[in-house]
Amino acid sequence: MSAPKPRERRDQPQWARSRPLSEPLSTELAAADTDRVIYDLTGIEHQYDALLGELPDIRVRFALKACPEDEVLRCLADRGAGFDTASPAEMAQALRTGVGPDRIHYGNTVKSDHDIAEAHRLGVRTFATDSVEDVTAIATHAPRARVFCRLATSGEGALWGLNRKFGCAPEDAVRVLATARAAGLTPAGLSVHVGSQQMTCEAWQQALDTLAETLTALAGRGIVIDHVNLGGGLPALGYQDRHGTPLDPPLDKILAVLREGMDRLRALAPAPLAFVMEPGRHLVADHGAVRAHVSRLTRRRGPDGSDTHWLYLSCGKFNGLYEIDQLTHRMVFPGHPDEHDHVPAIVAGPTCDSDDAYGDGRHPVRVPASVTSGDPVWILSAGAYATSYMTQGFNGIRPLPCVCVRGQEGHH
């Protein structure tokens, strides 16, 4: 399938002009005198609306793991979203937003008998699967449930490929769903996940080709599904690479590929076909920021004789910035707005773990030379996985508190 051209429009879509720092975030960051993670609920709502404007036929099931904050979940639920959950505990949290269990699915293909039964008790009736063994357990502990089978993808082009642990080949998916039908379950759908922060449209094209192949094979067995779940993977826009260059994912082309692919699958399907997506970071990453502070800017000579600056922050891999192995966040030093004297530095968190750092001699981060202990620093595009990956207090460093704010119309 060749890459289609993006739709022409007179106004650039909301996501294409996303400001790296909204007025509500800027105001709350400036007012904060202690560390915290801050979410702009209005920005998240606008991001949700923009996605539905591009893909109006999609049912959104927000990937709860990306931001398990009650206020964020409630604002998305009020907008019409449901939830992709990975455990009964996440289901219970989703239900507390007021959504019904029909807007929640069990998206984890790895689940115990106990958790399947608990999900069924909570009213959840739609389960992801990718193996015959899992189907057998669902039939036993969640009788008459609906199942959708996750297809494997390569994960190429994504910052996190998610290609080892989940998914099966098309021929195995046919066998899995045939087994589900024989066990009294409803073989309801297919799903894919192209990897988290997917940076190419080719990955979506390949996934859609696999879906088309499997859909045709299912029809040959008399199995008619009612939906396709396109998974997560839609990128955030505010990240930087190790050189500090914006990652700049081709989101307009990705959305165009999805629109064309959905039309293609509808044409192949023997019955009406609904579409689901599980966006996570795409909805929240660029609308969350961390207010941290400088612990120390030092200069140290390493064992190889190199002389290196280190910027130690109050926030690192274990309390808000877990994903620094793969990406960097834009940092703002509000006390140094006109600073021209910068030094290249390795940026590190406050713990005794040597992995709690990013940047190296080849890819340093430019920081103001005059920063001192206690100076605030704003870490942008930090809204995805900031709170869900936090430890309960590694090295005695407490998790960051969370604050949600709203802006007035017109600020985004």
C-alpha positions in Angstrom: 0.0 0.0 0.0 1.6 3.3 -1.1 1.6 6.2 1.3 -1.4 8.4 0.7 -1.2 12.2 0.7 -2.5 13.9 3.8 -5.8 15.7 3.4 -5.6 19.3 2.3 -7.1 21.8 4.7 -7.1 25.5 5.0 -6.1 25.5 8.7 -3.4 23.4 10.2 -4.8 20.9 12.7 -4.5 21.5 16.4 -1.7 18.9 16.8 0.4 20.4 14.0 0.7 23.7 15.9 0.9 22.3 19.4 2.8 24.8 21.5 5.4 23.1 23.7 4.2 25.0 26.8 0.6 26.1 27.2 -0.5 29.1 29.2 -2.1 27.0 32.0 1.1 24.9 32.3 3.3 28.0 32.2 1.2 29.7 34.9 1.2 26.7 37.2 4.9 26.0 36.7 5.8 29.6 37.5 3.7 29.6 40.6 5.0 26.3 41.9 7.6 26.5 44.7 8.0 22.7 45.2 8.5 19.8 42.8 5.4 18.4 41.1 4.0 17.0 37.8 1.3 19.2 36.2 -1.3 18.3 33.7 -3.3 20.7 31.5 -6.7 19.2 31.3 -7.9 21.6 28.7 -5.0 20.8 26.5 -5.7 17.0 26.8 -9.3 17.6 25.9 -8.3 19.6 22.8 -5.9 16.9 21.8 -8.7 14.3 22.1 -11.0 16.5 20.0 -8.3 17.0 17.4 -7.8 13.2 17.1 -11.5 12.6 16.6 -11.5 15.4 14.0 -8.9 13.5 12.0 -10.4 10.0 12.6 -14.1 10.7 13.3 -15.1 7.0 13.1 -12.7 5.9 15.9 -13.8 4.7 19.3 -11.1 5.8 21.7 -10.0 3.5 24.5 -7.4 5.6 26.4 -4.4 3.5 27.4 -4.8 4.0 31.2 -1.2 3.0 32.0 0.0 6.1 30.2 -1.5 8.4 32.9 -3.4 6.8 35.7 -4.5 10.1 37.3 -8.1 10.3 38.3 -8.7 13.8 37.1 -7.2 13.1 33.7 -9.2 9.9 33.3 -12.4 11.7 34.3 -11.9 14.5 31.7 -11.4 11.9 29.0 -14.3 9.9 30.1 -16.5 13.0 30.0 -15.3 13.6 26.5 -16.5 10.1 25.4 -13.4 8.0 25.8 -13.4 4.5 27.2 -10.3 2.7 28.5 -7.8 0.1 27.5 -6.9 -1.6 30.8 -4.2 -4.2 31.7 -5.4 -5.4 35.1 -8.5 -5.6 37.3 -7.1 -2.7 39.4 -7.0 -0.5 36.3 -10.6 -1.6 35.5 -11.7 -0.5 38.9 -10.1 2.9 38.5 -11.7 3.3 35.1 -15.1 2.4 36.5 -14.7 5.1 39.1 -14.8 7.7 36.3 -18.4 6.8 35.7 -18.0 4.9 32.4 -19.8 1.6 32.0 -17.9 -1.7 31.6 -18.9 -1.7 28.0 -16.4 1.1 27.4 -13.6 -0.9 29.0 -11.6 -3.8 27.6 -9.0 -6.1 29.0 -6.2 -5.2 26.6 -3.4 -7.3 28.2 -2.8 -10.7 26.5 -1.0 -11.8 29.7 -3.5 -12.6 32.5 -4.1 -15.2 35.2 -7.2 -17.2 35.7 -7.9 -15.1 38.8 -7.6 -11.8 36.9 -9.9 -13.1 34.1 -12.5 -14.0 36.6 -12.2 -10.7 38.5 -12.5 -8.8 35.2 -15.7 -10.7 34.4 -17.0 -10.0 37.9 -16.4 -6.2 37.3 -18.6 -6.5 34.1 -15.8 -6.4 31.5 -16.8 -8.6 28.6 -14.2 -7.8 25.9 -10.7 -9.5 26.2 -7.5 -9.3 24.1 -5.8 -12.6 23.4 -3.1 -14.1 21.3 -3.0 -17.8 22.3 -5.2 -20.8 22.4 -4.3 -21.3 26.1 -5.5 -17.9 27.0 -8.7 -18.5 25.0 -9.4 -21.6 27.0 -8.9 -19.8 30.3 -11.3 -17.0 29.1 -13.9 -19.5 28.1 -13.7 -21.1 31.6 -13.6 -17.9 33.7 -15.5 -15.4 31.5 -18.0 -17.5 29.6 -19.6 -16.0 26.5 -17.1 -13.1 26.5 -15.9 -11.3 23.4 -12.3 -11.7 22.3 -10.1 -9.9 19.9 -6.8 -11.4 18.7 -3.6 -9.3 18.7 -1.4 -9.7 15.6 2.3 -9.4 15.9 4.1 -6.5 14.3 7.9 -5.8 13.8 8.0 -2.7 16.0 10.4 -1.2 13.6 10.4 2.6 13.6 9.1 3.0 17.2 11.1 4.1 20.2 9.7 1.1 22.0 8.9 -1.7 19.6 6.7 -3.9 21.8 7.4 -6.8 19.4 8.7 -9.7 21.6 6.0 -10.3 24.2 2.7 -9.8 22.4 0.9 -10.9 19.3 0.7 -13.9 16.9 1.1 -14.6 13.2 -2.0 -14.3 10.9 -2.4 -18.1 10.6 -2.3 -18.5 14.4 -4.8 -15.7 14.8 -7.3 -17.7 12.6 -6.7 -20.7 14.8 -7.1 -18.7 18.0 -10.4 -17.1 16.9 -11.7 -20.5 15.6 -10.9 -22.0 19.0 -12.8 -19.1 20.7 -15.9 -19.7 18.5 -15.8 -23.4 19.4 -15.5 -22.6 23.1 -18.7 -20.5 23.1 -16.9 -17.1 23.0 -17.5 -14.4 20.4 -14.6 -14.0 18.0 -15.1 -10.2 17.9 -12.0 -8.6 16.4 -8.4 -8.2 15.5 -5.8 -5.8 16.9 -2.3 -4.5 16.3 0.2 -2.3 18.1 2.9 -0.8 16.0 5.1 0.2 19.0 5.1 3.1 21.3 6.0 6.5 19.8 6.0 5.1 16.3 7.9 7.5 14.0 7.1 6.1 10.6 3.9 5.7 8.5 5.4 2.5 6.9 4.8 0.6 10.2 1.1 1.4 10.0 1.0 0.4 6.3 2.6 -3.0 7.2 0.1 -3.5 10.1 -2.8 -2.7 7.9 -1.6 -5.2 5.3 -1.4 -7.8 8.0 -4.9 -7.0 9.2 -6.2 -7.2 5.6 -4.6 -10.6 5.1 -6.0 -12.0 8.4 -9.5 -10.5 7.8 -9.6 -12.3 4.4 -8.4 -15.6 6.0 -11.0 -15.3 8.7 -13.8 -14.8 6.2 -12.7 -18.0 4.5 -13.3 -19.8 7.7 -16.7 -18.2 8.2 -15.6 -16.0 11.0 -17.0 -12.5 10.8 -15.5 -10.0 13.2 -17.2 -6.7 14.1 -14.2 -4.5 14.9 -10.5 -3.8 14.4 -8.4 -2.3 17.2 -5.6 -0.3 15.7 -3.9 -0.1 19.1 -1.6 2.6 20.4 1.6 4.1 18.9 0.4 7.6 17.8 3.4 9.8 18.6 3.7 12.8 20.9 5.3 15.9 19.2 7.4 17.5 21.8 10.2 15.1 22.3 13.9 15.6 21.4 16.6 13.2 20.3 20.0 12.9 22.0 21.3 15.9 20.1 18.4 18.1 21.3 16.8 18.0 17.8 13.0 17.7 17.7 11.9 14.2 16.7 9.3 15.6 14.3 7.2 12.5 13.6 5.1 12.6 10.4 1.8 12.6 12.1 -0.2 14.0 9.1 1.0 11.2 6.9 0.3 8.6 9.6 -3.2 9.8 9.9 -3.7 9.7 6.2 -2.4 6.1 6.1 -4.9 5.2 8.8 -7.8 6.8 7.0 -7.0 5.0 3.7 -6.3 1.7 5.5 -9.6 1.8 7.4 -11.5 2.3 4.1 -9.6 -0.7 2.6 -10.5 -2.9 5.6 -14.2 -1.9 5.4 -14.2 -2.8 1.7 -12.8 -6.3 2.5 -15.1 -7.0 5.5 -18.2 -9.1 4.9 -20.1 -7.1 7.5 -19.9 -3.6 9.0 -16.6 -3.0 10.8 -16.0 -0.6 13.7 -12.6 0.8 14.6 -11.0 1.2 18.0 -7.7 3.0 19.0 -5.8 3.0 22.3 -3.9 6.3 22.3 -1.9 7.0 25.4 1.1 9.3 25.1 -0.4 11.0 22.1 -3.1 12.5 24.3 -1.2 13.4 27.4 2.6 13.7 26.8 2.7 17.2 25.5 0.2 18.5 28.0 2.1 17.5 31.1 5.3 19.0 32.6 7.4 18.5 35.6 8.5 21.2 37.9 11.8 20.1 39.4 14.9 21.9 40.7 18.7 21.8 40.4 20.6 19.9 43.0 24.0 20.8 41.7 26.0 21.6 38.6 29.5 20.1 38.9 32.6 19.5 36.9 34.3 16.1 37.3 37.2 14.3 35.7 36.4 10.8 34.7 38.5 7.7 34.8 39.5 8.2 31.1 40.7 11.7 32.0 37.9 13.5 30.3 36.5 16.7 32.0 32.7 16.6 32.1 30.0 18.8 33.5 27.1 17.0 35.4 23.8 18.6 36.1 22.1 16.8 38.9 18.3 17.4 39.2 15.8 16.5 41.9 13.8 14.5 39.3 15.1 11.5 37.3 14.4 8.0 36.1 12.8 6.8 39.2 10.5 9.7 40.0 9.0 11.0 36.7 11.5 10.6 33.9 11.6 6.8 33.4 11.8 7.0 29.6 15.1 8.9 29.5 16.8 5.9 28.1 15.1 6.5 24.7 14.3 10.2 24.6 15.1 13.6 26.1 12.8 16.3 27.2 13.1 20.0 26.5 14.1 21.8 29.7 13.5 25.4 30.6 15.4 27.2 33.3 13.1 30.1 34.2 15.7 31.9 36.3 18.0 32.2 33.4 15.8 33.4 30.5 18.6 35.4 28.7 21.4 33.1 29.5 24.0 32.9 26.7 26.8 31.2 28.5 26.0 27.4 28.4 28.0 24.3 29.1 27.6 20.8 27.7 26.5 18.5 30.6 25.3 15.1 31.4 21.9 15.4 33.1 21.2 13.0 36.0 18.6 12.4 38.6 19.2 12.4 42.3 19.5 8.6 43.1 22.6 6.4 43.6 21.7 4.4 40.4 24.1 5.0 37.6 21.4 4.5 35.0 19.6 7.5 36.4 21.2 9.8 33.8 21.0 10.8 30.2 23.5 12.5 27.8 27.1 11.5 27.5 30.4 12.9 26.1 29.0 12.4 22.6 25.5 13.8 23.2 25.7 16.4 26.0 22.8 18.6 27.0 23.4 22.4 26.9 22.6 24.0 30.3 23.1 27.5 31.6 26.5 27.8 33.2 25.2 29.9 36.1 22.5 27.5 37.5 22.9 26.9 41.2 21.4 24.5 43.7 17.7 25.2 44.2 17.0 26.8 40.9 13.8 25.7 39.3 13.8 23.7 36.0 10.7 22.9 33.9 10.8 19.6 32.1 8.3 19.6 29.2 6.4 17.0 27.3 6.6 14.8 30.4 2.9 13.9 30.7 3.2 10.3 29.5 4.2 7.6 32.0 5.5 10.2 34.4 3.4 9.0 37.3 2.8 5.4 36.4 6.5 4.4 36.3 7.4 6.2 39.5 8.8 4.1 42.3 7.3 4.3 45.8 10.5 6.0 47.1 13.7 4.6 45.7 16.6 6.0 47.8 13.9 7.6 50.0 13.0 10.1 47.3 9.3 10.5 47.3 7.1 10.3 44.1 6.1 13.7 42.7 2.7 15.0 43.6 0.3 15.6 40.7 -1.6 18.8 40.0 -4.2 19.2 37.2 -5.1 22.6 35.9 -7.5 24.1 33.3 -7.1 27.0 30.9 -9.6 29.3 29.4 -10.8 28.9 25.9 -8.5 30.3 23.3 -5.3 29.6 25.1 -4.5 26.5 23.0 
